[in-house]
Amino acid sequence: MPRVPGSGQGLIGLAERASLAGGRIGHHALPGGGFHLEAWLPWES
């Protein structure tokens, strides 16, 4: 199976794959530890 560019690169890879699909990803650290990850992809429901 061909690899998607950026695959296996953590948040950078996720952001690149979302961008290739016309979407976006945002993330930030949470107080006390952990992270918040939000993605938007232009797919019809």
C-alpha distance matrix in Angstrom:
0.0 3.8 6.5 9.4 12.6 14.8 12.5 14.4 17.6 19.7 21.9 21.1 17.4 18.4 21.0 18.8 16.2 19.4 20.9 18.1 18.7 22.5 23.4 24.7 25.0 28.2 29.1 32.2 33.8 36.1 39.6 39.8 36.2 32.8 31.0 30.8 27.5 27.6 25.0 25.7 23.2 24.6 23.5 26.1 27.3
3.8 0.0 3.8 6.6 9.3 12.0 10.6 13.0 15.8 18.2 20.1 18.8 15.2 16.7 18.8 16.1 14.0 17.4 18.4 15.4 16.6 20.2 21.4 22.7 23.2 26.4 27.5 30.7 32.5 35.1 38.6 39.1 35.5 32.2 30.1 29.8 26.4 26.5 23.8 24.4 21.9 23.2 22.7 25.6 27.2
6.5 3.8 0.0 3.8 6.3 8.4 6.8 9.4 12.0 14.5 16.5 15.2 11.6 13.3 15.5 13.0 11.2 14.8 16.0 13.5 15.1 18.5 19.2 20.0 20.2 23.2 24.1 27.2 29.0 31.6 35.1 35.6 32.0 28.7 26.6 26.5 23.3 23.6 21.1 22.1 20.0 21.8 21.7 25.0 26.5
9.4 6.6 3.8 0.0 3.8 6.2 5.5 9.1 10.8 13.0 14.2 12.6 9.1 10.5 12.2 9.5 7.6 11.2 12.2 9.8 11.5 14.8 15.5 16.4 16.8 20.0 21.3 24.6 26.7 29.4 33.0 33.8 30.3 27.0 24.6 24.1 20.6 20.6 18.0 18.7 16.6 18.5 18.7 22.2 23.9
12.6 9.3 6.3 3.8 0.0 3.8 5.6 9.0 9.5 12.2 13.1 10.7 7.7 10.2 11.0 7.7 7.5 11.2 11.2 9.2 12.1 14.7 15.4 15.8 16.2 19.1 20.4 23.5 25.7 28.7 32.2 33.2 29.8 26.7 24.2 23.9 20.6 20.7 18.3 19.1 17.5 19.3 20.3 23.9 25.9
14.8 12.0 8.4 6.2 3.8 0.0 3.8 6.4 5.8 8.7 9.6 7.2 4.4 7.7 8.8 6.3 7.0 10.5 10.9 10.3 13.0 15.2 15.1 14.5 14.2 16.6 17.4 20.2 22.2 25.4 28.8 29.7 26.2 23.3 20.8 20.9 17.8 18.5 16.6 18.0 17.2 19.6 20.8 24.6 26.3
12.5 10.6 6.8 5.5 5.6 3.8 0.0 3.8 5.5 7.8 9.8 8.7 5.2 7.5 10.0 8.5 7.7 11.2 12.7 11.9 13.7 16.5 16.0 15.6 14.8 17.3 17.8 20.6 22.3 25.1 28.5 29.1 25.4 22.3 20.2 20.3 17.3 18.2 16.4 18.2 17.2 19.9 20.5 24.1 25.3
14.4 13.0 9.4 9.1 9.0 6.4 3.8 0.0 3.8 5.9 9.1 8.9 6.3 8.6 11.5 10.9 10.7 13.7 15.5 15.2 16.9 19.5 18.5 17.5 16.0 17.8 17.5 19.8 20.8 23.6 26.8 27.0 23.2 20.3 18.7 19.5 17.0 18.6 17.5 19.9 19.5 22.5 23.1 26.6 27.5
17.6 15.8 12.0 10.8 9.5 5.8 5.5 3.8 0.0 3.8 6.5 5.6 4.5 7.5 9.5 9.3 10.4 12.9 14.2 14.7 16.8 18.7 17.5 15.9 14.1 15.5 15.0 17.2 18.3 21.4 24.6 25.0 21.4 18.7 16.8 17.8 15.4 17.2 16.5 19.0 19.1 22.3 23.4 27.0 28.1
19.7 18.2 14.5 13.0 12.2 8.7 7.8 5.9 3.8 0.0 3.8 5.4 5.3 6.3 8.7 10.0 10.8 12.4 14.3 15.5 16.9 18.6 16.6 14.6 12.1 13.0 12.0 14.0 15.0 17.9 21.1 21.5 17.9 15.0 13.1 14.1 12.0 14.2 14.1 17.1 17.8 21.3 22.4 25.9 26.5
21.9 20.1 16.5 14.2 13.1 9.6 9.8 9.1 6.5 3.8 0.0 3.8 5.4 5.0 6.0 8.5 9.8 10.4 12.1 14.1 15.4 16.4 14.0 11.4 8.7 9.3 8.6 11.0 12.7 15.7 19.1 20.2 16.8 13.9 11.3 11.7 9.3 11.3 11.3 14.3 15.5 19.0 20.6 24.1 24.9
21.1 18.8 15.2 12.6 10.7 7.2 8.7 8.9 5.6 5.4 3.8 0.0 3.8 5.5 5.2 6.2 8.7 9.9 10.5 12.3 14.4 15.3 13.7 11.4 9.7 10.8 10.9 13.3 15.4 18.8 22.0 23.3 20.0 17.4 14.7 14.9 12.4 13.7 13.0 15.3 16.0 19.2 21.1 24.7 26.1
17.4 15.2 11.6 9.1 7.7 4.4 5.2 6.3 4.5 5.3 5.4 3.8 0.0 3.8 5.4 5.1 6.1 8.5 9.8 10.5 12.5 14.3 13.0 11.7 10.5 12.6 13.1 16.0 18.0 21.0 24.5 25.5 22.1 19.1 16.5 16.5 13.5 14.4 12.9 15.0 14.9 17.9 19.3 23.0 24.3
18.4 16.7 13.3 10.5 10.2 7.7 7.5 8.6 7.5 6.3 5.0 5.5 3.8 0.0 3.8 5.5 5.2 6.1 8.5 9.9 10.8 12.4 10.5 9.0 7.5 10.0 10.8 14.2 16.4 19.1 22.7 24.0 20.7 17.4 14.5 13.8 10.4 10.9 9.3 11.6 11.7 15.1 16.3 19.9 21.0
21.0 18.8 15.5 12.2 11.0 8.8 10.0 11.5 9.5 8.7 6.0 5.2 5.4 3.8 0.0 3.8 5.5 5.1 6.1 8.6 10.0 10.5 8.5 6.4 5.5 8.1 9.9 13.3 16.2 19.1 22.7 24.4 21.4 18.4 15.1 14.0 10.7 10.5 8.8 10.5 11.0 14.0 16.1 19.8 21.3
18.8 16.1 13.0 9.5 7.7 6.3 8.5 10.9 9.3 10.0 8.5 6.2 5.1 5.5 3.8 0.0 3.8 5.5 5.1 6.2 8.8 9.8 9.3 8.5 8.9 11.7 13.6 16.9 19.7 22.7 26.3 27.9 24.8 21.8 18.7 17.8 14.4 14.1 11.8 12.7 12.2 14.6 16.6 20.4 22.3
16.2 14.0 11.2 7.6 7.5 7.0 7.7 10.7 10.4 10.8 9.8 8.7 6.1 5.2 5.5 3.8 0.0 3.8 5.4 5.1 6.4 8.8 8.4 8.8 9.5 12.9 14.9 18.5 21.2 23.8 27.5 28.9 25.8 22.5 19.4 18.2 14.5 13.8 11.0 11.6 10.2 12.6 13.9 17.7 19.5
19.4 17.4 14.8 11.2 11.2 10.5 11.2 13.7 12.9 12.4 10.4 9.9 8.5 6.1 5.1 5.5 3.8 0.0 3.8 5.5 5.2 6.4 4.8 5.4 6.7 10.5 13.1 16.8 19.9 22.2 25.9 27.7 24.9 21.5 18.2 16.3 12.6 11.0 7.8 7.9 6.8 9.5 11.3 15.1 16.9
20.9 18.4 16.0 12.2 11.2 10.9 12.7 15.5 14.2 14.3 12.1 10.5 9.8 8.5 6.1 5.1 5.4 3.8 0.0 3.8 5.3 4.9 5.0 5.6 8.2 11.5 14.5 18.0 21.4 24.0 27.6 29.7 26.9 23.9 20.4 18.5 15.0 13.4 10.4 9.7 8.7 10.3 12.9 16.5 19.0
18.1 15.4 13.5 9.8 9.2 10.3 11.9 15.2 14.7 15.5 14.1 12.3 10.5 9.9 8.6 6.2 5.1 5.5 3.8 0.0 3.8 5.5 7.3 9.1 11.5 15.0 17.8 21.4 24.6 27.2 30.9 32.7 29.8 26.6 23.2 21.6 17.9 16.4 13.0 12.2 10.0 11.0 12.8 16.4 19.1
18.7 16.6 15.1 11.5 12.1 13.0 13.7 16.9 16.8 16.9 15.4 14.4 12.5 10.8 10.0 8.8 6.4 5.2 5.3 3.8 0.0 3.8 5.6 8.6 11.3 15.0 17.9 21.7 24.9 27.1 30.8 32.7 29.9 26.5 23.1 21.0 17.3 15.2 11.5 9.9 7.0 7.5 9.0 12.6 15.3
22.5 20.2 18.5 14.8 14.7 15.2 16.5 19.5 18.7 18.6 16.4 15.3 14.3 12.4 10.5 9.8 8.8 6.4 4.9 5.5 3.8 0.0 3.8 7.1 10.6 13.9 17.4 21.0 24.5 26.6 30.3 32.5 30.0 26.9 23.3 20.8 17.3 14.7 11.2 8.9 6.7 6.4 9.3 12.6 15.6
23.4 21.4 19.2 15.5 15.4 15.1 16.0 18.5 17.5 16.6 14.0 13.7 13.0 10.5 8.5 9.3 8.4 4.8 5.0 7.3 5.6 3.8 0.0 3.8 7.1 10.5 13.9 17.5 21.0 23.0 26.6 28.9 26.5 23.3 19.7 17.1 13.6 10.9 7.5 5.4 4.3 6.0 9.1 12.5 14.8
24.7 22.7 20.0 16.4 15.8 14.5 15.6 17.5 15.9 14.6 11.4 11.4 11.7 9.0 6.4 8.5 8.8 5.4 5.6 9.1 8.6 7.1 3.8 0.0 3.8 6.9 10.4 13.9 17.5 19.6 23.2 25.6 23.3 20.3 16.6 14.1 10.8 8.5 5.8 5.4 6.7 9.2 12.2 15.5 17.2
25.0 23.2 20.2 16.8 16.2 14.2 14.8 16.0 14.1 12.1 8.7 9.7 10.5 7.5 5.5 8.9 9.5 6.7 8.2 11.5 11.3 10.6 7.1 3.8 0.0 3.8 6.8 10.5 13.9 16.1 19.7 22.0 19.5 16.5 12.8 10.5 7.2 5.7 4.3 6.4 8.7 12.0 14.3 17.6 18.6
28.2 26.4 23.2 20.0 19.1 16.6 17.3 17.8 15.5 13.0 9.3 10.8 12.6 10.0 8.1 11.7 12.9 10.5 11.5 15.0 15.0 13.9 10.5 6.9 3.8 0.0 3.8 7.1 10.8 12.9 16.4 19.0 16.8 14.2 10.5 8.2 5.9 5.3 6.4 8.8 11.9 15.0 17.4 20.4 21.1
29.1 27.5 24.1 21.3 20.4 17.4 17.8 17.5 15.0 12.0 8.6 10.9 13.1 10.8 9.9 13.6 14.9 13.1 14.5 17.8 17.9 17.4 13.9 10.4 6.8 3.8 0.0 3.8 7.1 9.5 13.1 15.4 13.1 10.6 6.9 5.4 4.5 6.2 8.7 11.9 14.9 18.3 20.4 23.2 23.6
32.2 30.7 27.2 24.6 23.5 20.2 20.6 19.8 17.2 14.0 11.0 13.3 16.0 14.2 13.3 16.9 18.5 16.8 18.0 21.4 21.7 21.0 17.5 13.9 10.5 7.1 3.8 0.0 3.8 6.5 9.7 12.3 10.4 8.8 5.7 5.5 6.9 9.2 12.2 15.3 18.5 21.9 23.9 26.7 26.8
33.8 32.5 29.0 26.7 25.7 22.2 22.3 20.8 18.3 15.0 12.7 15.4 18.0 16.4 16.2 19.7 21.2 19.9 21.4 24.6 24.9 24.5 21.0 17.5 13.9 10.8 7.1 3.8 0.0 3.8 6.7 8.7 6.8 6.0 4.4 6.3 9.0 12.0 15.2 18.6 21.7 25.2 27.0 29.6 29.4
36.1 35.1 31.6 29.4 28.7 25.4 25.1 23.6 21.4 17.9 15.7 18.8 21.0 19.1 19.1 22.7 23.8 22.2 24.0 27.2 27.1 26.6 23.0 19.6 16.1 12.9 9.5 6.5 3.8 0.0 3.8 6.2 5.5 5.4 5.2 6.5 10.2 12.9 16.5 19.8 23.1 26.5 28.0 30.3 29.7
39.6 38.6 35.1 33.0 32.2 28.8 28.5 26.8 24.6 21.1 19.1 22.0 24.5 22.7 22.7 26.3 27.5 25.9 27.6 30.9 30.8 30.3 26.6 23.2 19.7 16.4 13.1 9.7 6.7 3.8 0.0 3.8 5.5 7.6 8.7 10.3 14.0 16.6 20.2 23.4 26.8 30.1 31.6 33.8 33.1
39.8 39.1 35.6 33.8 33.2 29.7 29.1 27.0 25.0 21.5 20.2 23.3 25.5 24.0 24.4 27.9 28.9 27.7 29.7 32.7 32.7 32.5 28.9 25.6 22.0 19.0 15.4 12.3 8.7 6.2 3.8 0.0 3.8 7.1 9.7 12.0 15.7 18.7 22.3 25.6 28.8 32.3 33.6 35.8 34.8
36.2 35.5 32.0 30.3 29.8 26.2 25.4 23.2 21.4 17.9 16.8 20.0 22.1 20.7 21.4 24.8 25.8 24.9 26.9 29.8 29.9 30.0 26.5 23.3 19.5 16.8 13.1 10.4 6.8 5.5 5.5 3.8 0.0 3.7 6.9 10.0 13.2 16.6 20.0 23.6 26.5 30.2 31.3 33.8 33.0
32.8 32.2 28.7 27.0 26.7 23.3 22.3 20.3 18.7 15.0 13.9 17.4 19.1 17.4 18.4 21.8 22.5 21.5 23.9 26.6 26.5 26.9 23.3 20.3 16.5 14.2 10.6 8.8 6.0 5.4 7.6 7.1 3.7 0.0 3.8 7.1 9.9 13.5 16.7 20.4 23.2 26.8 27.8 30.3 29.6
31.0 30.1 26.6 24.6 24.2 20.8 20.2 18.7 16.8 13.1 11.3 14.7 16.5 14.5 15.1 18.7 19.4 18.2 20.4 23.2 23.1 23.3 19.7 16.6 12.8 10.5 6.9 5.7 4.4 5.2 8.7 9.7 6.9 3.8 0.0 3.8 6.4 10.0 13.2 16.8 19.7 23.4 24.6 27.2 26.7
30.8 29.8 26.5 24.1 23.9 20.9 20.3 19.5 17.8 14.1 11.7 14.9 16.5 13.8 14.0 17.8 18.2 16.3 18.5 21.6 21.0 20.8 17.1 14.1 10.5 8.2 5.4 5.5 6.3 6.5 10.3 12.0 10.0 7.1 3.8 0.0 3.8 6.7 10.2 13.7 16.8 20.3 21.6 24.0 23.5
27.5 26.4 23.3 20.6 20.6 17.8 17.3 17.0 15.4 12.0 9.3 12.4 13.5 10.4 10.7 14.4 14.5 12.6 15.0 17.9 17.3 17.3 13.6 10.8 7.2 5.9 4.5 6.9 9.0 10.2 14.0 15.7 13.2 9.9 6.4 3.8 0.0 3.8 6.8 10.4 13.3 16.9 18.2 20.9 20.7
27.6 26.5 23.6 20.6 20.7 18.5 18.2 18.6 17.2 14.2 11.3 13.7 14.4 10.9 10.5 14.1 13.8 11.0 13.4 16.4 15.2 14.7 10.9 8.5 5.7 5.3 6.2 9.2 12.0 12.9 16.6 18.7 16.6 13.5 10.0 6.7 3.8 0.0 3.8 7.0 10.2 13.7 15.1 17.6 17.6
25.0 23.8 21.1 18.0 18.3 16.6 16.4 17.5 16.5 14.1 11.3 13.0 12.9 9.3 8.8 11.8 11.0 7.8 10.4 13.0 11.5 11.2 7.5 5.8 4.3 6.4 8.7 12.2 15.2 16.5 20.2 22.3 20.0 16.7 13.2 10.2 6.8 3.8 0.0 3.8 6.6 10.2 11.7 14.6 15.0
25.7 24.4 22.1 18.7 19.1 18.0 18.2 19.9 19.0 17.1 14.3 15.3 15.0 11.6 10.5 12.7 11.6 7.9 9.7 12.2 9.9 8.9 5.4 5.4 6.4 8.8 11.9 15.3 18.6 19.8 23.4 25.6 23.6 20.4 16.8 13.7 10.4 7.0 3.8 0.0 3.8 6.7 8.8 11.6 12.5
23.2 21.9 20.0 16.6 17.5 17.2 17.2 19.5 19.1 17.8 15.5 16.0 14.9 11.7 11.0 12.2 10.2 6.8 8.7 10.0 7.0 6.7 4.3 6.7 8.7 11.9 14.9 18.5 21.7 23.1 26.8 28.8 26.5 23.2 19.7 16.8 13.3 10.2 6.6 3.8 0.0 3.8 5.7 9.0 10.7
24.6 23.2 21.8 18.5 19.3 19.6 19.9 22.5 22.3 21.3 19.0 19.2 17.9 15.1 14.0 14.6 12.6 9.5 10.3 11.0 7.5 6.4 6.0 9.2 12.0 15.0 18.3 21.9 25.2 26.5 30.1 32.3 30.2 26.8 23.4 20.3 16.9 13.7 10.2 6.7 3.8 0.0 3.8 6.7 9.4
23.5 22.7 21.7 18.7 20.3 20.8 20.5 23.1 23.4 22.4 20.6 21.1 19.3 16.3 16.1 16.6 13.9 11.3 12.9 12.8 9.0 9.3 9.1 12.2 14.3 17.4 20.4 23.9 27.0 28.0 31.6 33.6 31.3 27.8 24.6 21.6 18.2 15.1 11.7 8.8 5.7 3.8 0.0 3.8 6.4
26.1 25.6 25.0 22.2 23.9 24.6 24.1 26.6 27.0 25.9 24.1 24.7 23.0 19.9 19.8 20.4 17.7 15.1 16.5 16.4 12.6 12.6 12.5 15.5 17.6 20.4 23.2 26.7 29.6 30.3 33.8 35.8 33.8 30.3 27.2 24.0 20.9 17.6 14.6 11.6 9.0 6.7 3.8 0.0 3.8
27.3 27.2 26.5 23.9 25.9 26.3 25.3 27.5 28.1 26.5 24.9 26.1 24.3 21.0 21.3 22.3 19.5 16.9 19.0 19.1 15.3 15.6 14.8 17.2 18.6 21.1 23.6 26.8 29.4 29.7 33.1 34.8 33.0 29.6 26.7 23.5 20.7 17.6 15.0 12.5 10.7 9.4 6.4 3.8 0.0
